[in-house]
Amino acid sequence: MEMGNILKYALFLSALSFVFSQSSLRCYDCDPLHHHEECQEPIRKDAPDQICNEPPKNSNVNNDIENNQNVTYTCLSSYIKSVFPNKTGVFRGCYALRKPEIQDVCDLFIEETSSKNASVVSCHACNTTRCNTVRLFADGSSGTHSNLLSVMIFNIVFGIIISLSI
């Protein structure tokens, strides 16, 4: 295979991967009122997830989009402190961006979510399936991602691209 064809093939795979990830992005979907225990450690405790461009299972993070035209989805993990104790804790879910040029999703999320009754203590955004696994704590600190699948897929795709270019 000549180098030009290899580059075209790699570009095609990258574009296909992007389209597929946008059309079927899955995020863990839980909060202090729904699946509180599972939300702490979503992989280990098998938290529910949601396909972002489908109607939401419950009213989580940002699902007020009437249609998904010109909408980009991302997964969020956040710790929100509320004046209502049962609404304080970890929130995970899909977040719909109507303006794809937004540079920092968490800044927008904090602006839209914070009020006199609640404040976002920490926020992490990502855009691969079930990537919103970062451990969050009440003091605003966070642990590491535990999504090994994303790392494995990256290594496989990277290995294929490298082997095609040799």
C-alpha positions in Angstrom: 0.0 0.0 0.0 1.5 3.4 -0.9 1.8 6.2 1.6 -1.0 8.3 0.0 -3.5 5.5 0.3 -2.5 4.8 3.9 -3.0 8.4 4.9 -6.4 8.5 3.2 -7.4 5.3 5.0 -6.2 6.7 8.3 -8.1 9.9 7.7 -11.2 8.0 6.8 -11.0 5.9 10.0 -10.6 9.0 12.1 -13.6 10.7 10.5 -15.7 7.6 10.8 -14.7 7.3 14.5 -15.7 10.9 15.1 -19.0 10.6 13.4 -19.7 7.3 15.3 -18.7 8.8 18.6 -21.0 11.8 18.2 -24.0 9.7 17.1 -23.8 7.2 19.9 -21.9 8.8 22.7 -22.8 7.0 26.0 -22.3 8.7 29.4 -22.9 7.4 32.9 -26.1 8.8 34.1 -26.7 9.2 37.8 -27.0 11.8 40.6 -27.6 12.0 44.4 -31.3 11.2 43.9 -30.9 8.4 41.3 -28.3 5.6 41.8 -26.3 7.6 44.4 -24.1 4.6 45.4 -23.4 3.6 41.8 -22.5 7.2 41.0 -19.5 7.2 43.3 -17.7 4.5 41.3 -19.6 4.0 38.1 -17.6 1.2 36.5 -17.1 -0.9 39.6 -20.7 -0.5 40.8 -22.3 -0.7 37.3 -24.0 2.7 37.2 -26.6 3.2 34.5 -25.7 5.0 31.3 -27.5 6.9 28.6 -27.0 7.4 24.8 -26.7 11.2 24.7 -28.9 11.8 21.6 -31.8 9.8 22.9 -34.5 11.1 25.2 -33.2 11.1 28.8 -34.1 8.3 31.3 -34.4 10.9 34.1 -33.9 14.6 34.4 -30.1 14.8 34.8 -27.4 17.3 33.9 -28.5 19.1 30.7 -31.2 17.4 28.7 -33.5 20.2 27.7 -32.7 19.9 24.1 -35.9 19.6 22.0 -34.1 18.3 18.9 -30.5 17.4 18.4 -29.8 19.5 15.4 -26.5 21.3 15.6 -25.8 19.9 19.1 -22.6 18.4 20.2 -22.6 16.1 23.2 -20.0 15.6 25.9 -20.0 13.6 29.1 -19.7 15.4 32.5 -18.8 14.4 36.0 -19.4 17.1 38.6 -19.7 17.5 42.3 -22.4 19.9 43.2 -23.0 21.3 46.7 -26.5 22.3 47.4 -28.4 23.9 50.3 -30.6 20.8 50.1 -28.5 17.9 51.5 -30.2 15.2 49.3 -29.2 17.2 46.2 -25.5 17.4 47.2 -23.1 15.0 45.6 -21.8 13.5 42.3 -23.7 14.2 39.1 -22.8 12.3 35.9 -24.5 12.6 32.6 -24.7 13.9 29.0 -24.3 17.6 28.4 -25.6 19.1 25.2 -23.6 22.0 23.7 -25.6 24.2 21.3 -22.4 26.2 20.5 -19.6 23.8 19.5 -17.1 26.7 19.5 -17.2 26.7 23.4 -13.6 26.1 24.6 -14.3 25.1 28.2 -17.4 23.0 28.7 -17.0 23.1 32.5 -16.9 26.9 32.6 -20.2 27.0 30.8 -21.7 24.2 33.0 -20.7 26.1 36.1 -22.2 29.3 34.8 -25.5 27.6 33.9 -25.7 25.5 37.1 -24.5 27.6 39.9 -27.2 29.6 41.8 -27.9 30.9 45.3 -28.9 27.3 46.2 -26.1 25.3 44.6 -22.5 25.6 43.5 -20.4 23.4 41.3 -17.4 22.3 43.4 -15.7 20.4 40.6 -16.3 19.5 37.0 -14.7 17.2 34.4 -15.8 16.9 30.8 -14.8 14.2 28.3 -16.1 13.0 24.9 -15.6 9.2 24.6 -18.1 6.6 25.6 -18.5 6.2 29.3 -15.5 8.4 30.0 -17.2 10.3 32.9 -15.7 8.1 35.6 -13.4 10.5 37.4 -13.7 10.1 41.2 -15.0 13.3 42.8 -14.9 14.4 46.4 -16.8 17.1 48.4 -13.6 19.2 48.8 -13.4 19.7 45.1 -10.5 17.2 44.6 -10.7 14.4 42.2 -9.2 11.0 41.7 -8.2 9.2 38.5 -10.2 8.0 35.6 -10.8 4.3 35.7 -12.0 3.9 32.1 -9.5 1.3 30.9 -11.5 0.6 27.8 -10.7 4.0 26.3 -7.0 3.5 26.8 -7.2 0.0 25.2 -9.1 1.3 22.1 -6.7 4.2 21.7 -3.7 1.7 21.8 -5.4 -0.6 19.2 -6.2 2.2 16.8 -2.8 3.8 17.2 -1.1 0.4 16.6 -3.1 -0.1 13.4 -2.2 3.4 12.1 1.5 2.8 12.9 1.5 -0.7 11.3 -0.2 0.7 8.1 2.4 3.4 7.8 5.3 1.0 7.9 
